[in-house]
């Protein structure tokens, strides 16, 4: 027997399968759509200074954003992204139109969310538990989430058709590696 211990050779890192690369490109486009619509719209749900989802710059924005502020924020996000992926002026205009339309559709949902918070609070603090009303509120929230999801998916598809494969791959460079927690960490340079 040999005195040396047998250690298996390290396997070389295989290239990711083609499907995985394609999936990463679609995820990048999804981040674009969500970044243009979801992030801007959800920031409108913020209720004051703080840090985290719905708060910009650790409390720089005070209170909920107005629809005009949200639209402006989405427009700036599109312009920033367009520079990063070398989008043409025509592509940038189309992406800005997609973001503007999506924001206009999504922002009104915040009023429904605020109303449902108040309704949930009322249901919780009443002397008797009304399970039928709780279920109705739950069903409303599921429908609202579905409507939001459909609108984001529509924006995702529209944006994906405007960007080239190479541009969508550039977006992937800004995303955190798979399995790294935390939204947006890849956008920080």
Residue pairs with C-beta under 8 A, 6 or more apart in sequence:
16 24
24 172
24 175
24 178
25 165
25 168
25 169
25 171
25 172
26 160
26 168
27 172
27 175
28 168
28 169
28 171
28 172
28 175
29 156
29 159
29 160
29 163
29 168
29 171
30 156
31 171
31 175
32 81
32 156
32 159
32 163
32 171
33 102
33 152
33 153
33 155
33 156
33 159
33 160
34 152
34 156
35 77
35 81
36 74
36 77
36 78
36 81
36 95
36 98
36 99
36 102
36 103
36 155
36 159
37 74
37 99
37 102
37 103
37 106
37 151
37 152
37 155
38 106
38 148
38 152
39 77
40 70
40 71
40 73
40 74
40 77
40 99
40 103
41 70
41 103
41 106
41 107
41 109
41 110
41 148
42 53
42 54
43 54
43 55
43 56
43 61
43 65
43 70
43 73
44 54
44 64
44 65
44 67
44 70
44 107
44 110
45 54
45 64
45 110
45 113
45 114
46 54
46 55
46 61
46 63
46 64
46 65
47 54
47 63
47 64
48 59
48 62
48 63
49 55
49 58
49 59
49 62
50 58
50 59
51 58
51 59
55 61
56 73
61 69
64 110
65 73
67 103
67 104
67 107
70 103
70 107
71 100
71 103
71 104
74 99
74 100
74 102
74 103
75 96
75 99
75 100
77 99
78 92
78 95
78 96
78 99
79 92
79 96
81 87
81 95
81 171
82 91
82 92
82 95
84 170
84 171
84 174
85 163
85 167
85 168
85 170
85 171
86 167
86 170
87 95
87 163
87 167
91 162
91 163
91 167
94 162
95 159
95 162
95 163
98 155
98 158
98 159
98 162
99 155
101 155
102 151
102 152
102 154
102 155
105 151
106 148
106 151
106 152
109 144
109 147
109 148
112 140
112 144
113 144
116 137
116 140
116 141
116 144
119 137
120 137
123 129
123 130
123 133
123 134
123 137
160 168
163 171
173 186
174 186
174 187
175 186
176 182
176 185
176 186
177 186
180 186
